[in-house]
């Protein structure tokens, strides 16, 4: 499943990819201030909460 979330601040894509690895996220990229990546449906909510807790997305 492909998801899109607005990014709060400028952060290196490598850091974001490292944060998503435990959840199986892949193909992460930033397009016009929006983080876009693919993830398995069952990991979507956990990855969202993790990225939000780290202050990466809003």
Z-matrix of the N, CA and C atoms (Angstrom, degrees):
N
C 1 1.443
C 2 1.516 1 108.09
N 3 1.308 2 116.43 1 139.68
C 4 1.455 3 122.40 2 179.54
C 5 1.529 4 108.70 3 -97.93
N 6 1.338 5 115.95 4 132.21
C 7 1.465 6 120.10 5 179.20
C 8 1.518 7 109.74 6 -126.06
N 9 1.329 8 115.42 7 154.89
C 10 1.464 9 122.90 8 179.69
C 11 1.527 10 108.89 9 -135.46
N 12 1.333 11 115.84 10 130.40
C 13 1.462 12 120.98 11 177.45
C 14 1.518 13 109.18 12 -138.83
N 15 1.336 14 118.17 13 140.86
C 16 1.464 15 119.98 14 176.11
C 17 1.530 16 110.17 15 -68.75
N 18 1.327 17 115.60 16 138.75
C 19 1.467 18 121.30 17 179.40
C 20 1.523 19 108.61 18 -88.84
N 21 1.341 20 116.03 19 139.13
C 22 1.459 21 121.07 20 179.92
C 23 1.521 22 112.56 21 -73.85
N 24 1.332 23 116.87 22 -43.79
C 25 1.457 24 120.14 23 -176.55
C 26 1.521 25 109.93 24 -143.96
N 27 1.323 26 114.97 25 172.23
C 28 1.465 27 119.01 26 177.81
C 29 1.518 28 109.34 27 -72.60
N 30 1.290 29 115.98 28 124.27
C 31 1.457 30 122.33 29 178.87
C 32 1.521 31 107.50 30 -142.84
N 33 1.312 32 116.22 31 144.89
C 34 1.460 33 120.10 32 -178.72
C 35 1.522 34 110.37 33 -64.96
N 36 1.315 35 115.33 34 139.13
C 37 1.468 36 120.83 35 -179.13
C 38 1.529 37 110.58 36 -62.68
N 39 1.337 38 117.54 37 -30.32
C 40 1.466 39 120.46 38 178.68
C 41 1.528 40 110.65 39 -61.60
N 42 1.317 41 117.24 40 -39.83
C 43 1.469 42 121.62 41 178.23
C 44 1.526 43 109.84 42 -63.52
N 45 1.319 44 117.01 43 -44.13
C 46 1.457 45 121.38 44 179.86
C 47 1.530 46 110.33 45 -63.09
N 48 1.329 47 116.81 46 -44.12
C 49 1.470 48 120.58 47 179.57
C 50 1.527 49 110.56 48 -61.53
N 51 1.342 50 116.62 49 -40.73
C 52 1.466 51 120.31 50 178.01
C 53 1.524 52 111.36 51 -63.57
N 54 1.321 53 117.53 52 -37.44
C 55 1.463 54 122.02 53 179.45
C 56 1.529 55 110.94 54 -68.74
N 57 1.331 56 117.30 55 -32.25
C 58 1.466 57 121.75 56 -177.72
C 59 1.521 58 113.74 57 -83.22
N 60 1.333 59 117.87 58 -19.66
C 61 1.469 60 121.19 59 -176.36
C 62 1.526 61 113.75 60 -52.53
N 63 1.336 62 120.17 61 -47.05
C 64 1.470 63 118.93 62 -178.71
C 65 1.528 64 114.20 63 -62.03
N 66 1.322 65 116.95 64 -19.34
C 67 1.464 66 121.60 65 -178.57
C 68 1.526 67 112.40 66 -99.58
N 69 1.311 68 117.09 67 -0.67
C 70 1.457 69 120.79 68 179.70
C 71 1.509 70 113.86 69 81.83
N 72 1.329 71 117.25 70 16.67
C 73 1.462 72 120.32 71 178.62
C 74 1.517 73 110.47 72 -71.21
N 75 1.325 74 116.02 73 146.52
C 76 1.465 75 119.70 74 179.47
C 77 1.521 76 110.09 75 -150.00
N 78 1.327 77 114.86 76 168.02
C 79 1.468 78 122.44 77 178.01
C 80 1.531 79 111.87 78 58.09
N 81 1.318 80 117.62 79 38.93
C 82 1.459 81 120.52 80 -179.72
C 83 1.524 82 110.78 81 -74.88
N 84 1.331 83 115.02 82 137.99
C 85 1.454 84 121.32 83 175.30
C 86 1.520 85 108.55 84 -155.20
N 87 1.335 86 114.97 85 160.96
C 88 1.461 87 120.85 86 178.06
C 89 1.519 88 107.77 87 -113.94
N 90 1.327 89 115.93 88 125.20
C 91 1.457 90 122.08 89 179.81
C 92 1.526 91 107.78 90 -127.75
N 93 1.327 92 116.40 91 114.72
C 94 1.467 93 122.35 92 178.31
C 95 1.525 94 112.42 93 52.00
N 96 1.337 95 117.38 94 45.82
C 97 1.457 96 121.72 95 177.09
C 98 1.516 97 114.93 96 77.29
N 99 1.326 98 116.89 97 11.62
C 100 1.459 99 121.19 98 -179.92
C 101 1.528 100 108.89 99 -119.79
N 102 1.332 101 116.00 100 126.88
C 103 1.453 102 121.66 101 176.03
C 104 1.522 103 108.74 102 -79.49
N 105 1.312 104 115.96 103 129.24
C 106 1.460 105 121.68 104 -178.76
C 107 1.533 106 107.51 105 -127.42
N 108 1.315 107 117.34 106 128.25
C 109 1.462 108 120.39 107 177.09
C 110 1.507 109 110.61 108 -155.07
N 111 1.329 110 115.27 109 166.05
C 112 1.457 111 121.45 110 178.32
C 113 1.519 112 108.25 111 -107.98
N 114 1.334 113 115.11 112 142.40
C 115 1.457 114 120.56 113 -178.49
C 116 1.525 115 108.74 114 -154.79
N 117 1.320 116 115.68 115 153.29
C 118 1.461 117 119.29 116 175.65
C 119 1.520 118 109.03 117 -67.87
N 120 1.305 119 116.13 118 142.38
C 121 1.465 120 122.41 119 -175.62
C 122 1.522 121 112.61 120 -53.67
N 123 1.340 122 117.59 121 -39.50
C 124 1.466 123 119.92 122 -176.54
C 125 1.533 124 113.13 123 -71.35
N 126 1.338 125 118.09 124 -15.76
C 127 1.465 126 121.15 125 179.18
C 128 1.527 127 113.11 126 -102.11
N 129 1.318 128 116.83 127 -3.09
C 130 1.459 129 121.83 128 -173.97
C 131 1.532 130 112.50 129 -57.76
N 132 1.318 131 117.97 130 -50.56
C 133 1.466 132 121.15 131 -176.59
C 134 1.523 133 112.31 132 -66.82
N 135 1.327 134 117.47 133 -41.11
C 136 1.460 135 121.16 134 179.75
C 137 1.528 136 110.71 135 -64.30
N 138 1.332 137 117.14 136 -41.88
C 139 1.463 138 121.20 137 178.91
C 140 1.525 139 110.37 138 -65.88
N 141 1.332 140 116.97 139 -41.50
C 142 1.463 141 121.01 140 178.07
C 143 1.525 142 110.79 141 -59.07
N 144 1.324 143 117.24 142 -49.50
C 145 1.472 144 121.23 143 -179.24
C 146 1.522 145 111.20 144 -62.95
N 147 1.318 146 117.55 145 -38.16
C 148 1.467 147 121.19 146 178.71
C 149 1.524 148 111.12 147 -64.21
N 150 1.334 149 117.06 148 -48.78
C 151 1.464 150 120.92 149 -179.57
C 152 1.526 151 110.52 150 -64.87
N 153 1.303 152 117.18 151 -37.94
C 154 1.460 153 120.86 152 178.74
C 155 1.530 154 110.24 153 -66.97
N 156 1.317 155 117.17 154 -41.55
C 157 1.461 156 121.87 155 178.19
C 158 1.517 157 112.48 156 -63.54
N 159 1.316 158 116.97 157 -31.95
C 160 1.477 159 122.11 158 178.39
C 161 1.528 160 111.97 159 -81.22
N 162 1.346 161 117.15 160 -5.40
C 163 1.455 162 121.08 161 179.41
C 164 1.526 163 114.13 162 77.69
N 165 1.327 164 116.20 163 18.41
C 166 1.460 165 120.36 164 -178.58
C 167 1.527 166 111.04 165 -82.77
N 168 1.338 167 116.95 166 -40.04
C 169 1.464 168 121.20 167 179.60
C 170 1.524 169 109.89 168 -120.54
N 171 1.327 170 114.25 169 163.10
C 172 1.472 171 118.40 170 179.93
C 173 1.506 172 111.59 171 -107.24
